[in-house]
Amino acid sequence: MKISFFLIDKAEEDIIINNFKEHSIKIFSEPLNLKNLVEVKDSDIIVSKAVFLNLEFDRNTLKNFPNLKMISTMSTGFDHIDLIYCKEKGIFVSNVPSYGEKSVAEFTFALILSLLKQIPKSINQINGRRVDSKEITGSDLNEKIIGVIGTGRIGLNVIKIAKAFGLKVQAYDIFENQKAIQELGFDYIPLNELLKNSDIISFHAPLNEQTYHILNKNNISLLKKDVAIINTARGGLIDTSALIDFLRNNPESLAGLDVFEGESNILSSNELKDLLELDNVLITPHNASNTKEAKQRMLDITIKNVLNFIKSKPLNLV
């Protein structure tokens, strides 16, 4: 098989080489782009980390690979891949369904604590050699209500941590996990009720037709004026223009975003430019699952996905 790997770290390269000695492989530290695409057009399998600052695997890109049999995304999300085209052409697509749920949940609370404890503003004051305690007055988490949208693996880990902080948990999901209700002690409520009640709203749903812009211009007015909005899932869950208007009009509100619309074109993203102008927003570059432990799990599962596909025993197909 001719296999092309993208966005691979030096430490990962040797592991990949050792696992695919019998195959013709090409390894790139950079993403798939217009330049290296020419070198890999004959690939049978493409392996890449989640799209960020690079080409999406859309129809126009995939048409360049006449021999393509499989795409293995080194991520849980697969909304950057044109699944309709892949089905038409018989291209298998695999993902890593579970590798960073604890990492992302921990990062979610890193954003929550940074915002509610005014850590970035506090650092800026010290760097500016001044202190104004009124400007950096924080808030406690204990007894506040956190609304968790999406109760898959990551969402449930967020709920576990929330309980440890003394937060009251309410959740929304199309598919309610009755076992988790009993084990963790939280309630499912309608989306609009969650938006009205929550002091903190954390997004952990997949991006699809049902969840696209689940927070939008029609329901964002339901939010409390001092709400903290956290998104470590997918940028498309939130209507960015509606969010920007809300944050501008409600300066006591907060947003912690590890993902945002337009992030794959970050260098020219108008959404990012507008968000960065707001001082009640904290933005990180899709970094929640970027831990040593999560990356190792991601690599191990991806290698297994590809090797099993070669053996005609595919795993983790989407």
C-alpha positions, 0 to 999 in steps of 0.5 A: 500500500502507498500511505501518506501521513500528514502533520506528523511529529518527529517523535511519531515518525519512527513509530510509524516507520516501524509499523509500516515497513512492508509498505511505501510510506511518505511522512510530512510534518506539514498538512496536506496542501497544494504543494505536497498534494502533487507528491501523494496523488497515487496514495491508497491511504491518507492519514492526517491529524484534524484539519487546522490551517490546511486543506479540508478533505472535500470533494475538490481535494479528494478528486486528486486521489484516483487510487484512494481507498481509505482516509484515517483521520487522527481525530474524533471529529470527521466533519472536515471529510466529505463523507458523501463523496467517499461513499460514492467512491467506496473510500473507507473513513476511520476516526479515533472515537476515544483518545482525548476525552479527559484531556479536553474535559480538563482543558474545558475547566482550564478555560472556565477557571481562567475566565471566572478567576480573571487570570488573563487580566490579572497577568496583564495587570502585573505585566503592566506594573499596575494592580486594580482589584476591581477590574480583576474581581473573580467569581466562585464556581461552587453552587453555580449552574453549568449547562453541558450541551452534549453528553458523550465521553467528553461531556460526561467527563466535564460533568464529573469534574463539575461535580467536584467543584460543587457546580449544579449540572444540567444537560441537553442531548438528543440522546439521553444517557439514563445510566449516566444520570444515575451514576453522576446525578444530573438532569436533562432539560430542554435546550432553551431552559438550559440556555436560560438557567446556566451560569456557564454553558459548555459545548461538547456535541458533534457538529452535524445538521442537527447541531449546526448553530445550536446557539444562534441569533434566535436563542442567544438572547435567552442567556444570562447577561453574565454567562460564561460560554465555553466551546472546546468541541466544534466552532460551527456549534455557535453562530459567531456573528450572534456571539460577537454581538452578544459579547459586545452588548453584554460586557460582563459575559465571558467566552472561552473558545478553543474552536471557532468558525473559520479556524481552518483559515485562521490567517484570514479569519474575519471571525477571529479578528472580531473576537480578538477585539473583545476583552471578555474573550479567551481564545486558544488554537484548537489545543484542548487535546494536545497532551502527550498522553492523548497524542500517544493514544491517538497515534496507537489507535490510528496505526491499529485502524490502518493496519486492520484496514489493510488486513480487510478487518476495518475498525472505527469506520464512520 
